[in-house]
Amino acid sequence: MSDFNPDMLILARESRGWYQGELAEAASLQQGTVSKVESGALVPSAETVDRFAEKLRYPRSLFFQPDRVYGFNSTVFFHRKRQSLPDKTLRKLHAHMNLTRMRVTRLLRSTEILSACRFQRIDLAEYRNSVETVARLVKSTWLIPSGPVRNVTRAIEDAGGIVVAVDFETRQIDAISEWVPPFPPIFVINSNSDITGDRLRLTLAHEIGHSVMHQFPSATMEEEANRFAAEFLMPAREIKPSLYSLTFAKLIDLKAQWKVSMAALVQQAASLKTISPDQKKYMFMNLGKRGWRLREPEYTDIPIERPELFASLIQVHLSELQYTPGQLANAVMLMNEQEFRDSYMQEGKLRLVG
């Protein structure tokens, strides 16, 4: 059992949202035994690996994969979340990001579906710390025409990134992303039905900003990613003339045109000084009175953008490469066939199975 990878056991356990003690109880083991296996101090027997596979609902082969696992709160991860999100939930999401990268890597080995990656790291200092200049440069490099970005998800996929929509089963986090070259940038977004299309677009633009600007974390990176997203979706030179004399009727029209929330438009107007601080305060206060700070009216909703590339990679394996669902699940997706069918072969959203 010398090829057993203890990091894969940790990955599998955290992907299910379990603590060591919970796995030990389920597998009828002492927690100390599980701890020693995860630390690499004890090589598990074949019977113990079978127990792990059964209780964690993964194929036995997962525990022998040599891939590197990036740890909880590693600098390769970025996420748009609320501060109250429990560490246990974040660990689960980070584990699923690791698994997603492993699956994407294996799917890409047999296909030529991706174009050359046009993502590139950009040093803010080279552009006098102008986040807005970087956002314009990215759009230019990606050949995105002027005006509203028609489809942010498609822009990422056309640039060589992978977007995967999954129901995180919590409303407290919108997305998690990573970029570990030579792998493509990966964006896992929350498809929870309470998250609107305009918020998902803003979230993706925010994560693009992290990917290109933030190889390492900094105290200012969230504010910079927010500014990047604003310029990416609402470029100052193009939108500023429309942000004077704002009314709620005008905000609704601008939302339909630019596919961003009314709140984002008010914030951009304040940043561009087309409204005063008092006007900003008044408009946000009135958004709150109408109940629109938490949920803008459904009739103003922006359609949800659906990722296509990841599903296409799976479909190529099933149709052109003639994998059976069982073969694809075990050999490529590193999951049991039933979970693969439930997650990837049914109508509706993908879900993090815990």
C-alpha atoms as one frame of an Amber mdcrd trajectory, in Angstrom:
protein
   0.000   0.000   0.000   3.038   2.247  -0.382   1.317   4.269  -3.157  -1.465
   5.350  -0.812  -1.709   9.155  -0.800  -2.808  10.461   2.615  -3.646  13.859
   1.123  -6.372  12.170  -0.928  -7.964  10.832   2.236  -8.055  14.335   3.708
  -9.453  15.631   0.419 -12.186  12.987   0.315 -13.118  13.525   3.966 -13.283
  17.315   3.741 -15.252  17.132   0.476 -17.988  15.377   2.476 -17.838  17.983
   5.213 -16.590  15.482   7.806 -14.200  15.871  10.697 -11.659  13.149  11.528
 -13.802  11.869  14.372 -16.819  11.485  12.104 -14.847   9.435   9.596 -13.365
   7.319  12.382 -16.820   6.560  13.781 -18.254   5.736  10.355 -15.330   3.433
   9.525 -15.280   1.831  13.012 -11.751   3.075  13.675 -10.073   5.054  16.417
  -9.653   8.751  15.606  -5.959   8.327  16.359  -5.749   5.754  13.575  -7.340
   8.119  11.068  -5.040  10.905  12.266  -1.949   8.768  11.748  -3.090   7.701
   8.276  -3.724  11.314   7.251  -0.341  12.434   8.576   1.461   9.666   6.690
   2.652   7.992   9.907   0.566   4.872   9.249   0.005   3.076   5.949  -3.549
   1.699   5.941  -4.344  -1.906   5.170  -6.309  -2.840   2.064  -9.337  -3.484
   4.267  -9.070  -0.016   5.832  -8.849   1.647   2.409 -11.960  -0.269   1.384
 -13.743   1.108   4.456 -12.691   4.656   3.596 -13.911   4.207   0.030 -17.249
   2.803   1.146 -17.999   5.385   3.819 -16.767   8.397   1.838 -18.436   7.115
  -1.342 -15.417   7.379  -3.600 -13.763   4.766  -5.811 -10.833   3.074  -4.147
  -8.537   4.419  -6.859  -8.948   8.008  -5.613  -6.737   7.310  -2.608  -3.813
   6.375  -4.853  -3.812   9.421  -7.112  -0.475  11.320  -7.102  -1.935  14.801
  -7.679  -0.886  17.675  -5.491  -3.605  18.903  -3.137  -3.647  22.611  -2.339
  -4.506  23.087   1.302  -7.239  25.027   3.039  -6.747  28.787   2.605  -3.901
  28.190   0.153  -2.901  31.312  -1.760  -4.090  29.728  -5.012  -7.714  30.005
  -3.893  -9.916  33.068  -4.085 -13.563  33.283  -3.160 -16.379  35.814  -2.934
 -18.091  35.081   0.383 -19.745  36.546   3.404 -17.651  36.781   6.564 -19.910
  34.426   8.532 -19.151  31.393   6.360 -17.953  28.526   8.628 -14.473  27.121
   8.073 -15.962  23.632   7.678 -17.999  24.790   4.679 -14.987  26.533   3.150
 -12.883  23.385   3.575 -15.570  21.427   1.766 -15.581  23.910  -1.106 -11.781
  23.962  -1.316 -11.768  20.166  -1.433 -14.243  20.254  -4.296 -12.074  22.794
  -6.089  -9.124  20.409  -5.845 -11.285  17.584  -7.168 -12.591  19.797  -9.973
  -9.038  20.633 -11.051  -8.129  16.931 -11.030 -11.190  16.105 -13.122 -10.561
  18.923 -15.599  -6.938  17.801 -15.973  -8.011  14.263 -16.821 -10.779  15.382
 -19.172  -8.321  17.569 -21.086  -5.778  14.796 -21.599  -7.916  13.142 -24.248
  -9.450  16.173 -25.950  -8.444  19.180 -27.977 -11.532  21.179 -27.124  -9.755
  24.150 -25.546  -8.293  27.109 -27.371  -4.997  28.620 -26.280  -5.290  30.185
 -22.840  -5.386  33.968 -23.061  -5.284  34.492 -19.311  -2.080  36.188 -18.216
  -0.717  37.460 -14.922  -0.536  41.245 -14.803   1.605  43.194 -12.369  -0.401
  46.169 -11.155   2.786  48.106 -10.454   3.608  48.080 -14.178   0.383  50.001
 -14.774   0.822  52.444 -11.883  -1.595  50.373  -9.796  -4.441  51.301 -12.127
  -6.906  48.438 -11.772  -9.104  50.046 -14.397  -6.273  49.987 -16.947  -5.767
  46.280 -16.260  -9.486  45.581 -16.746  -9.410  47.374 -20.098  -6.278  45.465
 -21.098  -7.906  42.124 -20.313 -10.970  42.979 -22.379  -8.776  44.083 -25.247
  -6.669  40.911 -25.081  -9.810  38.797 -25.013 -11.222  40.687 -28.012 -14.345
  41.749 -26.116 -16.071  44.540 -28.042 -17.057  47.852 -26.478 -20.381  48.173
 -24.717 -21.952  45.735 -22.267 -20.237  42.347 -21.958 -22.723  40.045 -23.624
 -21.811  36.889 -21.712 -19.113  36.830 -19.007 -19.151  33.039 -18.758 -18.601
  32.660 -22.497 -15.799  35.247 -22.392 -13.972  33.186 -19.758 -14.443  29.963
 -21.710 -13.317  31.598 -24.965 -10.182  32.778 -23.134  -9.376  29.223 -22.031
 -10.879  29.195 -18.540 -13.248  26.606 -17.132 -16.512  27.564 -15.423 -18.433
  24.979 -13.423 -21.819  25.831 -11.891 -22.635  23.900  -8.724 -25.249  24.336
  -6.019 -23.116  25.000  -2.923 -26.164  24.370  -0.699 -25.485  27.668   1.040
 -26.170  31.265   0.076 -23.099  32.495   1.934 -20.563  32.108  -0.871 -20.929
  33.036  -4.527 -17.848  31.487  -6.129 -14.423  29.995  -5.610 -11.632  30.158
  -8.154  -8.037  29.137  -8.677  -5.369  29.309 -11.333  -2.433  26.952 -11.018
  -0.475  26.900 -14.311  -0.158  24.798 -16.404  -3.781  24.009 -15.544  -6.395
  26.432 -16.906  -8.057  28.937 -14.575 -11.051  27.302 -12.913 -14.133  29.136
 -11.637 -16.686  27.189  -9.596 -19.793  29.330  -9.199 -22.783  28.854  -6.920
 -25.891  27.969  -8.908 -28.132  28.358  -5.846 -31.493  29.578  -7.110 -31.407
  32.589  -4.779 -28.371  34.045  -6.586 -29.391  36.211  -9.514 -27.846  36.447
 -12.960 -26.495  39.953 -12.434 -24.784  38.896  -9.192 -23.194  35.872 -10.867
 -21.837  38.084 -13.647 -20.355  40.495 -11.112 -18.937  37.555  -9.148 -17.239
  36.112 -12.221 -15.779  39.501 -13.161 -14.515  39.830  -9.567 -12.859  36.395
  -9.803 -11.264  37.238 -13.164  -9.691  40.222 -11.429  -8.218  37.969  -8.750
  -6.915  35.526 -11.353  -4.993  38.071 -13.389  -3.897  40.505 -10.664  -3.372
  38.498  -7.489  -0.794  35.774  -7.568  -0.393  36.418  -3.836  -2.942  37.762
  -1.344  -2.828  41.348  -0.126  -4.807  43.632   2.157  -6.203  45.514  -0.842
  -7.042  42.603  -3.141 -10.812  42.515  -2.483 -11.192  46.235  -3.150  -9.057
  45.853  -6.290 -11.143  42.913  -7.517 -14.297  44.958  -6.959 -12.875  47.855
  -8.978 -11.788  45.449 -11.717 -15.301  43.987 -11.913 -16.857  47.464 -12.093
 -14.608  48.551 -14.971 -14.922  45.184 -16.726 -18.739  45.309 -16.714 -19.365
  49.084 -16.579 -16.397  50.785 -18.301 -16.177  54.359 -17.108 -15.702  56.018
 -20.475 -18.732  54.263 -21.931 -21.216  54.290 -19.084 -20.476  57.606 -17.359
 -22.707  59.795 -19.609 -25.663  57.554 -18.674 -25.126  57.869 -14.920 -26.249
  61.469 -14.494 -29.737  62.382 -13.236 -30.436  58.865 -12.015 -33.976  57.749
 -11.225 -35.222  54.285 -10.382 -36.880  54.033 -13.802 -33.554  54.899 -15.411
 -31.710  52.387 -13.208 -34.058  49.631 -14.357 -33.364  50.496 -18.005 -29.603
  50.631 -17.386 -29.728  47.300 -15.587 -31.314  45.667 -18.625 -28.694  47.232
 -20.890 -25.536  46.544 -18.862 -26.719  43.367 -17.090 -25.624  44.528 -13.651
 -27.677  45.256 -10.541 -29.162  48.624  -9.749 -27.019  48.686  -6.613 -23.878
  48.181  -8.720 -24.941  51.018 -11.014 -25.455  53.365  -8.049 -22.050  52.412
  -6.675 -20.386  53.022 -10.045 -22.166  56.363 -10.367 -20.801  57.387  -6.979
 -17.292  56.217  -7.933 -17.454  58.267 -11.140 -18.886  61.233  -9.218 -22.008
  61.550 -11.366 -23.976  61.538  -8.119 -23.014  63.068  -4.784 -22.383  61.082
  -1.580 -25.752  62.301  -0.287 -27.488  61.134  -3.463 -25.807  57.739  -3.145
 -26.974  57.462   0.458 -30.509  58.467  -0.534 -30.679  55.950  -3.384 -29.369
  53.080  -1.282 -31.796  54.018   1.492 -34.669  53.881  -0.973 -33.471  50.592
  -2.429 -33.615  49.274   1.126 -37.105  50.655   1.766 -38.353  48.908  -1.355
 -36.697  45.662  -0.264 -34.406  45.808  -3.288 -31.090  45.679  -1.433 -31.594
  41.968  -0.745 -33.584  41.120  -3.868 -34.256  43.400  -6.805 -37.628  42.876
  -8.543 -37.938  39.617 -10.466 -39.143  41.415 -13.571 -35.706  43.071 -13.784
 -33.801  39.771 -13.496 -30.883  39.129 -15.832 -30.877  35.619 -17.376 -28.503
  33.146 -15.749 -25.469  32.403 -17.901 -24.910  28.665 -18.369 -21.362  27.273
 -18.673 -20.877  24.989 -21.666 -17.226  23.952 -21.847 -17.074  21.566 -18.887
 -20.232  19.770 -20.037 -18.759  19.557 -23.548 -15.638  17.868 -22.192 -17.800
  15.253 -20.491 -19.931  14.778 -23.600 -16.871  14.254 -25.808 -15.790  11.377
 -23.572 -19.238   9.792 -23.554 -20.011  10.146 -27.253 -16.814  10.432 -29.290
 -14.395   8.557 -27.034 -17.115   6.031 -26.128 -16.572   5.882 -22.386 -19.405
   4.288 -20.461 -20.706   6.377 -17.544 -19.068   3.911 -15.163 -15.699   4.116
 -16.886 -15.798   7.894 -17.057 -16.882   8.182 -13.427 -14.142   5.960 -12.034
 -11.190   6.568 -14.347 -11.589  10.264 -15.150 -14.011  11.890 -12.723 -12.721
   9.958  -9.686 -16.201   9.377  -8.332 -18.736   6.594  -8.038 -21.009   6.055
 -11.007 -24.227   6.934  -9.189 -22.827  10.224  -7.937 -21.561  10.975 -11.446
 -25.005  10.329 -12.904 -26.701  12.404 -10.214 -24.264  15.308 -10.602 -23.552
  15.431 -14.323 -26.110  13.430 -16.287 -29.407  14.844 -15.032 -31.301  17.979
 -15.961 -30.815  20.855 -13.554 -27.972  22.141 -11.457 -24.888  20.333 -10.289
 -24.783  19.903  -6.534 -22.015  19.407  -4.001 -22.815  15.975  -2.626 -21.863
  15.822   1.045
